[in-house]
Amino acid sequence: FGPLEVLPGTYPLTIRATGYEPATFTVTPANGDNLVQNISLRPVPVLRSIAAAVSSESCLANAAPDPGERVTVSILLQNGGAIATQELVAELVETSSVIAPGGPANYGALPVGGTMTGLFSFTLSSTVACGDPITLTIRLRDTGRDLGSVSLVMPTGTEKIAFHENFDRVPLAGLPLRWTRSTTGTRDRNWMISAKRSESSPKAVFAPDVNQVGTSELVTPAFLIGSSSGRVTFQNWYEFESTFLRNRLYDGSVLEIKIGDGEWSDIIAAGGVFESGGYDGQLDACCQNPLAGRRGWSGRSGINATAEFITTAVKLPVTAAGRLIQLRWRVGTDIGGLREGQYIDDITVTDGAACGC
């Protein structure tokens, strides 16, 4: 790198580069000095965990660690360093959750860019709550040299599905059984099944963005949430009328929830929390959009030049536990321009986790 201009004094410097051991040294320039420091970094392997999967388990065969269960997990490591390993040995670290780990796994010679799988056995503590994630930490050594450790997070138990719909078996222009739809204002275009776009082929549910004042509403059947860990995820594609810079959002959509016999409420106002793909702005009040002033989805989904499916995930309000709930997607439009609209696909509501021990 280029020259550094500093005041006279003593400076400790550390040089780092991916795939090399850092080098630390001290320089003491005097006034007017022009010092040149040659540096040679030693190449080292740099390991990272790519994936993990349960290969055997002592309780229910659910491909996940359960509290109190003895499991064997295969962990895929990749060498992202500048030199191959010679005799890479990996050892699972015991923690309050990971009890009685088995012997180390010998990965041996792992080339630069290469991957290899090792097996690790342990007992998951019975004090871990079903559904809580656990962290596995792997300590690494190569021909006696300490290469540090890598960590990865694994879920426990299997998610319980409270509700699911992918719209693939529904006739075009229709709706799934017990779903409902309606319009307000002057809108005459409603939600329908479409084959134009989908995340999981061949269909999704679609509402157009039109230049009519009103809303289109899509409502799920009622379903039960038994725990306080409810979560809804869906694939979300939208292109609504906005300015080019998205500083004004004219048309858009929102997600609402009805808990028991209560009133419809925005998912956030009811206590939900977006974990990904949440609202991206406030809808404009200029042109008679019934949803004006509310936060919602508008403009274009994704970060690229054209709209794309994104994953929207939202933790349901804790007040939904033990109650029947319904979800409602509402598209609001005004008297101005129009765009394509919104597609929803692969809706899944999970309700905590189930464990087998």
C-alpha positions as CSV (number, residue, x, y, z in Angstrom):
1,F,0.0,0.0,0.0
2,G,1.0,3.6,-0.3
3,P,3.0,5.8,2.0
4,L,1.7,6.9,5.4
5,E,2.4,10.4,6.8
6,V,2.7,10.5,10.6
7,L,4.1,12.7,13.3
8,P,7.4,11.7,14.9
9,G,6.9,9.0,17.6
10,T,6.6,5.2,18.1
11,Y,3.9,3.3,16.3
12,P,2.9,-0.4,16.6
13,L,1.6,-1.6,13.2
14,T,-0.2,-4.8,12.3
15,I,-0.6,-6.0,8.8
16,R,-3.4,-8.5,8.0
17,A,-4.5,-10.3,4.8
18,T,-7.0,-13.1,4.4
19,G,-5.2,-16.5,4.3
20,Y,-2.1,-15.2,6.1
21,E,-0.9,-14.8,9.6
22,P,-0.9,-11.2,10.7
23,A,2.5,-9.5,11.2
24,T,3.1,-6.9,14.0
25,F,6.1,-4.6,14.2
26,T,7.0,-1.2,15.6
27,V,8.4,1.8,13.8
28,T,9.9,5.0,15.3
29,P,10.2,7.7,12.7
30,A,12.0,10.9,13.5
31,N,11.2,14.2,12.0
32,G,11.9,14.1,8.2
33,D,12.5,10.3,8.1
34,N,11.4,8.3,5.1
35,L,11.1,4.7,6.4
36,V,10.5,1.7,4.2
37,Q,9.3,-1.5,5.8
38,N,9.3,-4.8,3.9
39,I,6.7,-7.3,5.1
40,S,6.4,-11.0,4.4
41,L,3.2,-12.7,5.7
42,R,3.1,-16.4,6.3
43,P,0.3,-18.3,4.5
44,V,-2.1,-20.3,6.7
45,P,-5.3,-22.3,6.2
46,V,-8.5,-20.4,7.0
47,L,-11.4,-22.7,7.8
48,R,-15.1,-21.9,7.8
49,S,-18.1,-24.0,8.4
50,I,-20.4,-24.4,5.3
51,A,-23.2,-26.7,6.5
52,A,-24.2,-29.2,9.2
53,A,-26.7,-32.1,9.2
54,V,-27.7,-34.8,11.6
55,S,-26.5,-38.2,10.5
56,S,-27.7,-40.3,13.4
57,E,-29.8,-39.7,16.6
58,S,-31.0,-41.7,19.6
59,C,-34.6,-40.5,19.8
60,L,-37.2,-39.6,17.1
61,A,-35.7,-39.5,13.6
62,N,-36.5,-35.9,12.9
63,A,-33.1,-34.8,11.4
64,A,-32.6,-32.3,14.3
65,P,-31.0,-32.4,17.8
66,D,-33.6,-32.8,20.5
67,P,-33.1,-31.9,24.2
68,G,-31.7,-35.0,26.0
69,E,-30.8,-36.8,22.7
70,R,-27.4,-38.2,21.7
71,V,-26.7,-37.2,18.1
72,T,-24.0,-37.4,15.5
73,V,-23.7,-34.3,13.2
74,S,-21.7,-34.1,10.0
75,I,-20.1,-30.7,9.6
76,L,-18.7,-29.5,6.2
77,L,-15.6,-27.3,6.4
78,Q,-14.1,-25.3,3.6
79,N,-10.5,-24.0,3.4
80,G,-10.6,-20.4,2.4
81,G,-6.9,-19.7,3.2
82,A,-3.8,-19.5,1.1
83,I,-2.3,-22.9,1.9
84,A,-3.6,-26.4,2.3
85,T,-3.9,-28.2,5.6
86,Q,-1.6,-31.2,6.3
87,E,-3.2,-33.0,9.2
88,L,-6.3,-31.0,10.2
89,V,-7.9,-32.2,13.4
90,A,-11.2,-30.7,14.6
91,E,-12.6,-31.1,18.1
92,L,-16.1,-30.2,19.3
93,V,-16.0,-27.9,22.4
94,E,-18.2,-28.9,25.4
95,T,-20.6,-26.3,26.7
96,S,-23.6,-26.1,29.0
97,S,-25.8,-27.3,26.0
98,V,-23.3,-29.6,24.2
99,I,-22.4,-32.4,26.7
100,A,-19.9,-35.2,26.4
101,P,-18.6,-34.6,22.9
102,G,-17.0,-37.6,21.2
103,G,-13.5,-37.8,19.9
104,P,-12.0,-35.4,17.4
105,A,-12.6,-35.6,13.6
106,N,-9.6,-36.0,11.3
107,Y,-10.0,-33.9,8.2
108,G,-6.4,-34.5,7.1
109,A,-5.1,-32.7,4.0
110,L,-7.7,-30.1,2.9
111,P,-6.6,-28.1,-0.2
112,V,-7.2,-24.4,-0.8
113,G,-10.8,-23.9,-1.8
114,G,-11.6,-27.6,-0.9
115,T,-14.3,-28.9,1.3
116,M,-14.5,-32.0,3.6
117,T,-17.0,-33.5,6.0
118,G,-16.3,-34.7,9.6
119,L,-18.5,-36.4,12.1
120,F,-19.1,-35.1,15.7
121,S,-21.1,-36.8,18.4
122,F,-22.6,-35.1,21.5
123,T,-25.6,-35.2,23.9
124,L,-27.8,-32.1,23.8
125,S,-28.6,-31.0,27.4
126,S,-32.1,-31.7,28.6
127,T,-32.2,-28.1,29.9
128,V,-32.3,-26.7,26.3
129,A,-35.9,-25.6,25.4
130,C,-37.3,-27.4,22.4
131,G,-37.0,-25.1,19.4
132,D,-34.1,-23.0,20.8
133,P,-31.0,-22.8,18.6
134,I,-27.7,-24.2,19.9
135,T,-24.2,-23.1,18.9
136,L,-21.6,-25.7,18.0
137,T,-18.0,-24.6,18.4
138,I,-15.2,-26.5,16.6
139,R,-11.6,-26.1,17.7
140,L,-9.1,-26.6,14.9
141,R,-5.4,-27.7,14.8
142,D,-3.1,-28.5,11.9
143,T,0.2,-30.4,12.6
144,G,0.1,-28.9,16.1
145,R,-0.6,-25.3,15.0
146,D,-3.7,-23.7,16.6
147,L,-6.0,-22.5,13.8
148,G,-8.6,-21.0,16.2
149,S,-12.2,-22.2,16.0
150,V,-15.3,-22.0,13.9
151,S,-18.9,-21.9,15.2
152,L,-22.3,-22.6,13.6
153,V,-25.8,-22.5,14.9
154,M,-28.3,-25.4,14.6
155,P,-32.0,-25.4,15.4
156,T,-33.4,-27.9,17.8
157,G,-36.5,-29.9,17.2
158,T,-38.7,-29.6,14.1
159,E,-41.0,-26.7,13.4
160,K,-44.7,-27.3,13.8
161,I,-46.7,-26.1,10.8
162,A,-50.0,-24.4,11.7
163,F,-50.9,-23.3,8.2
164,H,-49.5,-23.6,4.7
165,E,-50.6,-22.6,1.2
166,N,-48.7,-22.5,-2.1
167,F,-51.7,-21.9,-4.4
168,D,-50.4,-24.5,-6.9
169,R,-53.5,-26.7,-7.0
170,V,-56.0,-23.8,-7.2
171,P,-57.7,-23.0,-10.6
172,L,-56.7,-19.8,-12.3
173,A,-58.6,-16.8,-11.2
174,G,-60.0,-18.7,-8.2
175,L,-59.0,-18.9,-4.5
176,P,-58.2,-21.8,-2.2
177,L,-61.1,-23.3,-0.2
178,R,-62.3,-21.0,2.7
179,W,-60.2,-18.1,1.6
180,T,-62.2,-14.9,0.9
181,R,-61.6,-11.7,-1.1
182,S,-63.3,-8.3,-1.4
183,T,-62.9,-4.8,-2.8
184,T,-63.7,-1.3,-1.6
185,G,-64.2,2.0,-3.3
186,T,-64.2,2.1,-7.1
187,R,-61.8,-0.9,-7.5
188,D,-63.2,-3.6,-9.7
189,R,-59.9,-5.8,-9.8
190,N,-59.4,-8.3,-7.1
191,W,-57.0,-10.9,-5.8
192,M,-56.8,-14.1,-8.0
193,I,-54.6,-17.1,-8.7
194,S,-52.1,-16.3,-11.5
195,A,-49.5,-18.3,-13.4
196,K,-47.6,-15.3,-14.6
197,R,-45.2,-15.2,-11.7
198,S,-44.4,-17.6,-8.8
199,E,-41.6,-18.6,-6.5
200,S,-42.6,-22.3,-6.4
201,S,-44.0,-23.1,-9.8
202,P,-46.6,-22.9,-11.3
203,K,-48.9,-20.4,-9.5
204,A,-49.2,-17.6,-6.9
205,V,-52.0,-15.3,-5.8
206,F,-52.0,-11.9,-7.4
207,A,-53.6,-8.4,-7.0
208,P,-53.1,-5.8,-9.7
209,D,-52.1,-2.2,-9.1
210,V,-54.7,-0.1,-10.8
211,N,-55.6,3.6,-11.2
212,Q,-58.8,3.3,-9.1
213,V,-59.4,4.5,-5.6
214,G,-60.0,1.6,-3.2
215,T,-58.6,-1.6,-1.7
216,S,-58.4,-5.3,-2.6
217,E,-58.4,-7.6,0.5
218,L,-57.3,-11.2,0.7
219,V,-58.2,-13.2,3.8
220,T,-57.0,-16.6,5.0
221,P,-59.2,-19.1,6.8
222,A,-59.1,-19.1,10.6
223,F,-56.4,-21.3,12.1
224,L,-55.1,-22.0,15.7
225,I,-51.8,-20.7,17.1
226,G,-50.9,-22.7,20.2
227,S,-47.7,-21.1,21.3
228,S,-46.1,-17.7,21.7
229,S,-43.5,-18.6,19.0
230,G,-45.8,-18.3,16.0
231,R,-44.2,-17.0,12.8
232,V,-45.4,-16.4,9.3
233,T,-43.2,-16.4,6.2
234,F,-44.1,-15.9,2.5
235,Q,-42.6,-15.1,-0.8
236,N,-43.4,-11.5,-1.7
237,W,-43.1,-9.9,-5.2
238,Y,-44.5,-6.3,-5.7
239,E,-44.2,-3.4,-8.0
240,F,-46.4,-0.5,-7.0
241,E,-46.6,3.1,-8.2
242,S,-44.0,5.4,-6.7
243,T,-41.6,8.1,-7.8
244,F,-38.3,7.0,-9.4
245,L,-36.4,7.7,-6.2
246,R,-39.1,6.2,-4.0
247,N,-39.4,9.5,-2.1
248,R,-43.2,9.3,-2.7
249,L,-45.1,6.0,-2.5
250,Y,-48.5,6.3,-4.1
251,D,-49.9,2.7,-4.1
252,G,-48.9,-0.2,-1.8
253,S,-50.0,-3.0,0.5
254,V,-50.1,-4.0,4.1
255,L,-50.5,-7.1,6.2
256,E,-53.1,-7.3,9.0
257,I,-54.1,-9.8,11.6
258,K,-57.4,-10.6,13.4
259,I,-57.0,-12.4,16.8
260,G,-60.0,-14.3,18.0
261,D,-63.1,-12.0,17.8
262,G,-61.0,-8.9,17.8
263,E,-60.8,-6.2,15.2
264,W,-58.4,-6.2,12.2
265,S,-55.1,-4.6,13.1
266,D,-51.9,-3.9,11.2
267,I,-49.5,-6.8,12.0
268,I,-47.0,-4.4,13.6
269,A,-49.6,-2.4,15.6
270,A,-50.8,-5.8,17.0
271,G,-47.3,-6.6,18.3
272,G,-45.8,-8.5,15.4
273,V,-42.1,-8.0,14.5
274,F,-40.7,-8.2,11.0
275,E,-37.6,-10.4,10.8
276,S,-37.0,-9.9,7.0
277,G,-38.7,-8.3,4.1
278,G,-40.7,-5.8,6.1
279,Y,-42.4,-2.6,5.1
280,D,-40.3,-0.2,3.1
281,G,-42.0,3.2,3.5
282,Q,-45.0,5.3,4.3
283,L,-47.8,5.5,1.7
284,D,-48.5,9.0,0.3
285,A,-51.6,10.9,1.3
286,C,-51.8,12.9,-2.0
287,C,-54.3,11.1,-4.1
288,Q,-57.1,9.3,-2.1
289,N,-55.3,6.0,-1.4
290,P,-57.4,4.5,1.5
291,L,-54.2,3.3,3.1
292,A,-52.6,6.7,3.0
293,G,-50.3,7.5,6.0
294,R,-49.7,3.9,6.8
295,R,-46.4,2.1,6.5
296,G,-46.5,-0.6,3.9
297,W,-44.8,-2.2,0.8
298,S,-44.5,0.0,-2.2
299,G,-42.1,0.7,-5.1
300,R,-40.2,-2.4,-6.2
301,S,-39.4,-5.5,-4.2
302,G,-35.7,-6.5,-3.9
303,I,-32.5,-4.6,-4.5
304,N,-32.1,-5.1,-8.2
305,A,-33.2,-3.1,-11.3
306,T,-36.4,-5.3,-11.7
307,A,-38.7,-6.6,-9.0
308,E,-38.0,-10.0,-7.5
309,F,-39.4,-12.4,-4.9
310,I,-38.2,-11.6,-1.4
311,T,-38.8,-13.6,1.8
312,T,-41.0,-11.8,4.2
313,A,-40.9,-13.2,7.7
314,V,-42.7,-11.8,10.7
315,K,-43.0,-13.0,14.3
316,L,-46.7,-13.1,15.3
317,P,-47.9,-11.2,18.3
318,V,-47.5,-13.2,21.6
319,T,-51.2,-12.4,22.2
320,A,-52.0,-14.9,19.4
321,A,-51.0,-17.8,21.6
322,G,-53.9,-20.2,22.2
323,R,-56.2,-18.2,19.8
324,L,-57.7,-18.6,16.4
325,I,-56.3,-16.0,14.0
326,Q,-56.7,-14.8,10.4
327,L,-54.3,-12.9,8.2
328,R,-55.3,-10.3,5.6
329,W,-53.3,-8.7,2.8
330,R,-54.7,-5.3,1.6
331,V,-53.6,-3.5,-1.6
332,G,-54.5,0.2,-1.6
333,T,-54.5,2.3,-4.8
334,D,-55.3,5.9,-5.8
335,I,-56.4,7.9,-8.8
336,G,-52.9,8.2,-10.3
337,G,-50.8,5.8,-12.3
338,L,-50.5,2.1,-12.1
339,R,-48.0,-0.7,-12.1
340,E,-48.1,-4.5,-12.1
341,G,-49.2,-5.2,-8.5
342,Q,-48.3,-7.9,-5.9
343,Y,-47.8,-11.6,-5.9
344,I,-47.8,-13.7,-2.8
345,D,-46.6,-17.4,-2.7
346,D,-45.6,-20.1,-0.3
347,I,-47.3,-18.9,2.9
348,T,-46.2,-20.9,5.9
349,V,-47.2,-20.3,9.5
350,T,-45.1,-22.2,12.1
351,D,-46.1,-22.7,15.7
352,G,-43.1,-23.5,17.8
353,A,-41.3,-26.8,17.6
354,A,-41.8,-30.4,18.4
355,C,-39.1,-32.7,20.0
356,G,-38.9,-36.4,20.2
357,C,-37.1,-37.2,23.5
